Structures are given as C-alpha cells and as structure tokens.
C-alpha cells in the first residue's frame, strides 16, 4: 500500500463510518459550510476529488449518485479513488501545482485528505454527531493550515479565523483558525 493510499484510507474510514450513521433525514440538515447541506458537503468531497484525479489522467469511471444516497455514493467513490491511487504511476505523476512542483499523491495528501478531515467535522456538526478528531488529525489540520499560508483564507477555502478564548480546547482553537465555531 502506498503512503498516499494509507493516508487516504486513514481519513476515509472515520468519514465513512460517520456517513453510514447519518439518518435519512439528516442529509438536508444545514452544515457549517454556508449554504450547504450535509449532502452538499459529500457532493463537494466526491466532485473535487474526482475532478482533481481526472485532471491528472485517472479514470474513476461513472460518477456515483450523491443525491440518491450520499453515504453509498461516498463509499463507491472512496473505494475507486483508493484503487486508482494504489497505482504508483498515478500517485507519482508530477505536475506544477499551486505551491510549485509536486505529485498527484503529495497534492492529494496535502489538500484532499486534509479536506476530508475538516469536512468530517462539518458533517458531524450538521447531523449532531461527534467528529471524533484525534490529536494526529488535528496535527494534520494544523500542518495543512500552516502549509497554505495566506491562501488558507482565499475565496472557496476557509473563512477568516474566528476569535476564541485562550482557554478553549485544542479542537476549538484549530477549527477557529479555519473560520469554524466549535
């Protein structure tokens, strides 16, 4: 198993478990992402990953139907994405990214795996569940935020940071940096 697949699956497993526990009526609940429902967050994750991988020559097959069953669509997408990423020729494909020369695998780990962890919290908030973010995942979120620098708060990435008391727990502080109120 490649490092990319290992990172992807580590973020995918708890996200899938959360999605599998969402009650049918929970998909229309508003998420912390302005204007998005829980189902919209899943659509975003599936679509952005598919678009990124397709741009770099990966064939993920037909898009799953998120509207029909968001959890099933996510499972189908994640399974296929992991299969594609297991190919070293895909994960190792070089390109000039936003932050300079990189590979598909490195970019996927830097942004898309990070995005899965952050949006797991958004989905959990939307459906009243615990995201269960671990210290290792919070480390990943912080490192990702550090790596984005000022780009973190560009349109379409994260809202401006939210002020929280110095006594706030780590999860609250990390998410506040991403413009989220825990």
C-alpha positions as CSV (number, residue, x, y, z in Angstrom):
1,X,0.0,0.0,0.0
2,X,1.4,3.4,-1.0
3,X,1.7,6.2,1.5
4,X,-0.9,8.1,-0.4
5,X,-3.4,5.2,-0.1
6,X,-2.6,4.8,3.6
7,X,-3.2,8.5,4.3
8,X,-6.4,8.4,2.2
9,X,-7.8,5.4,4.0
10,X,-6.9,6.8,7.4
11,X,-9.1,9.8,6.6
12,X,-11.7,7.8,4.7
13,X,-12.5,5.2,7.4
14,X,-13.9,7.5,10.1
15,X,-15.6,9.7,7.5
16,X,-17.3,6.7,6.0
17,X,-18.4,5.5,9.5
18,X,-19.9,8.9,10.2
19,X,-21.7,9.0,6.8
20,X,-23.1,5.4,7.4
21,X,-24.6,6.6,10.6
22,X,-26.4,9.6,9.2
23,X,-30.2,9.1,9.4
24,X,-32.1,9.6,6.1
25,X,-33.5,12.9,7.2
26,X,-30.1,14.2,8.2
27,X,-28.8,14.8,4.7
28,X,-30.8,18.0,4.3
29,X,-29.5,19.5,7.6
30,X,-27.5,22.7,7.1
31,X,-23.8,22.3,7.5
32,X,-21.4,24.9,8.9
33,X,-20.4,25.5,5.3
34,X,-22.5,28.4,4.4
35,X,-25.4,27.5,2.1
36,X,-24.5,23.7,2.1
37,X,-26.5,20.8,3.5
38,X,-24.8,17.7,4.8
39,X,-25.4,16.1,1.3
40,X,-23.8,19.1,-0.4
41,X,-20.6,18.5,1.7
42,X,-20.5,14.9,0.4
43,X,-21.1,16.1,-3.1
44,X,-18.2,18.6,-2.7
45,X,-15.8,15.9,-1.5
46,X,-16.7,13.5,-4.3
47,X,-16.7,16.1,-7.0
48,X,-13.5,17.9,-6.1
49,X,-11.5,14.6,-5.7
50,X,-12.9,13.2,-9.0
51,X,-12.1,16.5,-10.8
52,X,-8.5,16.6,-9.4
53,X,-7.8,13.0,-10.3
54,X,-9.4,13.2,-13.7
55,X,-7.4,16.3,-14.5
56,X,-4.3,14.2,-13.9
57,X,-5.3,11.3,-16.1
58,X,-7.1,9.0,-13.6
59,X,-10.2,7.2,-14.7
60,X,-12.7,6.8,-11.9
61,X,-15.5,5.6,-14.0
62,X,-19.0,7.0,-13.8
63,X,-19.8,9.4,-11.0
64,X,-21.8,8.0,-8.1
65,X,-25.2,9.5,-7.5
66,X,-24.8,11.5,-4.3
67,X,-28.4,12.8,-4.4
68,X,-29.8,9.3,-4.4
69,X,-27.7,8.0,-1.4
70,X,-24.8,10.2,-0.2
71,X,-23.2,7.5,2.0
72,X,-23.4,4.9,-0.7
73,X,-22.0,7.4,-3.2
74,X,-19.1,8.2,-0.9
75,X,-18.3,4.6,-0.3
76,X,-18.3,3.8,-4.1
77,X,-16.1,6.9,-4.8
78,X,-13.7,6.3,-1.9
79,X,-13.2,2.6,-3.0
80,X,-12.5,3.6,-6.6
81,X,-10.2,6.5,-5.6
82,X,-8.1,4.3,-3.3
83,X,-7.8,1.7,-6.2
84,X,-6.6,4.5,-8.6
85,X,-4.2,5.9,-6.0
86,X,-2.7,2.5,-5.4
87,X,-1.1,2.8,-8.9
88,X,2.3,4.3,-8.3
89,X,2.1,5.8,-11.9
90,X,-0.9,7.8,-10.8
91,X,0.3,8.8,-7.3
92,X,3.8,9.6,-8.6
93,X,2.6,11.7,-11.6
94,X,4.4,15.1,-11.4
95,X,2.8,18.4,-12.2
96,X,3.2,22.1,-11.3
97,X,0.7,22.8,-8.5
98,X,-0.4,25.9,-6.8
99,X,2.6,25.8,-4.5
100,X,5.1,24.6,-7.1
101,X,6.2,21.2,-8.5
102,X,4.5,18.2,-6.8
103,X,3.0,14.9,-7.5
104,X,-0.7,13.7,-7.6
105,X,-0.1,11.7,-4.4
106,X,1.5,14.6,-2.5
107,X,-1.2,17.1,-3.5
108,X,-3.9,14.7,-2.7
109,X,-2.4,14.2,0.8
110,X,-1.8,17.9,1.3
111,X,-5.2,19.1,0.4
112,X,-7.8,16.4,-0.3
113,X,-7.0,14.2,2.7
114,X,-6.9,17.4,4.8
115,X,-10.3,18.4,3.3
116,X,-11.8,15.0,4.3
117,X,-10.8,15.5,7.9
118,X,-12.1,19.1,8.1
119,X,-15.4,18.3,6.4
120,X,-15.9,15.3,8.7
121,X,-16.2,17.8,11.4
122,X,-18.6,19.9,9.3
123,X,-20.7,16.8,8.6
124,X,-20.7,15.8,12.3
125,X,-21.9,19.2,13.2
126,X,-24.7,19.1,10.6
127,X,-26.1,15.8,12.0
128,X,-25.4,16.3,15.7
129,X,-22.6,13.7,15.9
130,X,-19.1,13.7,17.3
131,X,-16.4,14.0,14.6
132,X,-14.0,12.3,17.0
133,X,-11.0,14.2,15.6
134,X,-7.8,12.7,17.0
135,X,-4.7,14.5,18.0
136,X,-3.0,13.2,14.9
137,X,-5.8,14.5,12.8
138,X,-5.6,17.9,14.5
139,X,-1.9,17.9,13.8
140,X,-2.7,17.2,10.1
141,X,-5.2,20.1,10.0
142,X,-2.8,22.5,11.7
143,X,0.1,21.4,9.4
144,X,-2.2,21.9,6.4
145,X,-3.3,25.3,7.5
146,X,0.4,26.3,8.0
147,X,1.2,24.9,4.5
148,X,-1.5,27.0,2.9
149,X,-0.2,30.2,4.4
150,X,-2.3,33.2,3.4
151,X,-4.0,31.0,0.7
152,X,-5.9,29.3,3.6
153,X,-8.4,32.2,3.6
154,X,-8.8,32.7,-0.1
155,X,-12.3,32.5,-1.5
156,X,-13.5,28.9,-1.5
157,X,-11.0,27.6,1.0
158,X,-11.8,28.8,4.6
159,X,-13.5,31.8,6.1
160,X,-11.4,34.2,8.2
161,X,-10.3,32.9,11.5
162,X,-12.7,33.2,14.5
163,X,-11.6,34.5,17.8
164,X,-11.8,32.1,20.7
165,X,-10.7,32.4,24.3
166,X,-7.2,31.2,25.1
167,X,-8.7,28.6,27.4
168,X,-10.5,26.9,24.5
169,X,-9.7,23.3,23.9
170,X,-7.4,22.3,21.1
171,X,-10.2,21.3,18.7
172,X,-12.0,24.6,19.1
173,X,-8.7,26.5,18.6
174,X,-7.8,24.6,15.4
175,X,-11.2,24.9,13.9
176,X,-11.4,28.6,14.8
177,X,-8.3,29.1,12.7
178,X,-10.4,27.7,9.7
179,X,-13.3,30.1,10.4
180,X,-15.4,27.4,12.2
181,X,-17.1,27.8,15.5
182,X,-16.9,24.6,17.5
